[in-house]
Amino acid sequence: MSKEDKDRKRLNNEEQNQQVTTPSEENVDFEEVYLSRGQLMWRAFRKNRLAMVGMWILIVMYIAMIFADFLAPYDPFTQNLNHSLKRPTKLLTSYNVADLSAKMAPYVLPEDSYIDIDYTRTFKSRLFPSRIKVQYNDGRELAIIDKSVVQIKEDGTIVPKYLPKGRVLDDKFVLANSIKLVVRTKAYAKIDGEWKEYKDETEDVESLVFEVDDKVLKEGRSVLNTTSRTARSVVAQNEGWKIGFFTTSEQEAMERLTEIRFEKELVGIKYYDDDFNEYMISTDEAKVVSYDYKFYPAKWFVKGWGPDSRDPERVGYLLWMIPLHYHLFGVDNYDNNPYVSLNIFGADSYGRDVWSRIIFASRVSLTIGFIGLAVTLALSLLFGGIAGFYGGLVDELIMRICEILMAIPGFYLLLLLRAVLPVDLPSTQTYMLLIFILAFLGWPGRARIVRGQILAERQREYVEAAIALGYPDMRIMWRHIIPNLATYLIVSSTLSIPGYILGEAGLSYLGLGIREPSASWGNMLTAAQDVYILENAPWLLIPGAFIFIVVLAFNFVGDGLRDAIDPRALG
């Protein structure tokens, strides 16, 4: 092979190795897509994750505000002193008595604000008997069942409705309108080492303190001993003369009276039929062999507010117009027991549900920012626009007024404006008054900035051209100048809304804003000023957490809008 043939063959091999084949069916088409300004802003906004989190928080909060009647299980104005400073309700899922243990759907027990013998406030569950089974001395057995825990069907058969799982109706039973326990209480004081009786009384009770006095049903008797100084002092002062006990000083009383004992004994069981006839079963003729207590299921979509859901005055309204008879969650209080409630955030000192009040208070705290901002923007655009567009004496006069108002410390001006106005105004008028005060404080600073930006825009060619063509001043202002301020107005407005929320909260916290019984997040925090409350009812600080979260969310959204509107962020 010649040299030329070898070179030609080598070149052919190199060309084959370097050649890249592309099948005809794999043609790639490129399409240019142009995004609008709004789409570019949304893309820039989504890049800020904190802004997205803040946006979703605000969406959830405003939806909750609109549907407050549906989300609130209780009327925010209804008081129940049985639940004063009640802790958040604990949902139970198991049922335990001496002869039965069963797993249950979530339920609550009746609870009461219980003043202990040493005068400390505690909450204890109450035991309301729903079924008591007794055995007579001759061997006969009888169950007394509260009518509220059974269901009578159309064919007349009776089935358990609110009895624990695993419990069936006894063969021999009577249905009662109510069941009462006859309990004898004996109290003794230990004086100089010797026990002396100072109280012996019998009373009919509808319930017992659960896990304390329920031994009366389990064992027929319960004993409680205490050495509490407070309890001993009360006995010495109020009952001492009955037991021949006299002292000259509190110290002597505490030295001589060292211990107190309370003994409770079950004497009998009373029940009442439909005609309120009373029947009595004495423990001398029968003994308790088993019992059940009432429980109240926690459910979704519970009907009505208050003790009587049929009362049209006690229902909520969906979107302020449609009567709402069902609420998202609650407890099935089938016998209108005043000791039963489901308070997921606890209760305040008046026994009102904190969660329900927080949701209703959001209508004040979340709307006052937008309404106050609208008033502030109107004033700042009006006065700032006039000052910047016309200048001269008008500009000087308006700016000097703004500087005077800005020279006064905002907090003191806030108190001054509120103090000179009537204090005993209805909540609606107070709400409008707060908007006026907060808007009055906010417009001078924003008016100065608007005036400066209008001065800059007025020097631009398109504005001078519009003036030369003889367009009216208002048209020039609203068609040519104000739209160019939109970026500043949107961002500054979003960042200033938290100031209105905090201003309302501060005034209401000081008692100068929304007043009881109406609710706002600020006046709900008023209850948490006390050290005792902070130690014993810290859940009353929860409205402060809502203020913190919402203010932070608005700041995140404002920061995201600032990035989204920035031309450099749009690409």
URZIQUI-V620920 format. One line per field, one symbol per residue. ss: DSSP state (2 for helix, 1 for strand, 0 for the rest). Layout:
ss=???
//
This chain:
ss=0022222222222222220000022200000000002222222222202222222222222222220222200000000022200000000111111001111111110011111000001111111111111111000011111122211100000111000000000000111101111111111111100111111111111011100000222220111111002222222222022220000002222222111111111111111100000111110001111111100111111110000000022201110001110111111000000000000000100000122222222222200222222222222222222222220222222222222222200222222222200000002222222222222222222222222222222200222222220000222222222222222222222222222222222222200000000000222222220022222202222222222222222222222222222022200
//
